[in-house]
Amino acid sequence: MSTTTSPLVEKVIVELRDLPDERIAEVLDFVGYLKAKQQREGQEGQTMPPAFRDLVTMLPETSYQLRKPIPVAVRQEKEHYLVTDDAFLRYGIGSSIAEAKEDYACALLDYFDSLSQYEDQLAPRLAQDLARLREFIDIKG
């Protein structure tokens, strides 16, 4: 019996393999959140509401600046908004779109800082992520 995996699952597997140990717990927490959410939706017979495209245009940290807006997907859940991206597999949650986008930006900056800290030790895939992040994020001063 053979199984196939989606391109997203394959990307997640590659990302986990190259991820620093301190970040794996964050990913596993998110997977648990998604599983619980999927079970709740299955029990209620609801499908996930459609997402709409938006842009993150500001960063919460004053020591960073955006070179260009970051495309994200925004989805309204029952009690909150979820902001995700396709490029870096980061997410943010908040009671408003603005809060969710800020939470997303914080998660993205944490990822940027982690990759920058270990820049000379990164696996090729993570080095590519850092290079792409630098297309969007600049350190001031």
Buried (B, 14 or more C-beta within 10 A) or exposed (E): EEEEEEEEEEBBEEBBEBBBEEBEEBBEEBEEEEEEBEEEBEEEEEEEEEBEEBEBEEBEBEEBEBEEEBEBBBBBBEEBBBBBBEBBBBBBBBEEBEBBBBBBBBBBBEBBBBBBEBEEEBBEEBBEBBEEBBEBBEEEE
